[in-house]
């Protein structure tokens, strides 16, 4: 998968998790940019991303994630 394909899939997952088809994320998107993205929804999102991409994030990576771009980078590292 290319980085663009991973980003597109992550965007679809975020739209689904937050039930909002108007969400368009970029590398710089942070939780504060998305209505309803709190710590509980973050856990839901991480679990969904892990399931969809068949990856497992280390807790240090989840805590250290600053934006969607970092999430995509972590997915790319595990799916190469």
ABEGO torsion letter per residue (X at the ends): XBAAAAAAAAAAAAAAAAGBAABBBBAABBAAABBGBBAAAAAAAAAAAAAAAGBBBBAAAAAABABAAAAAAAAAAAAX
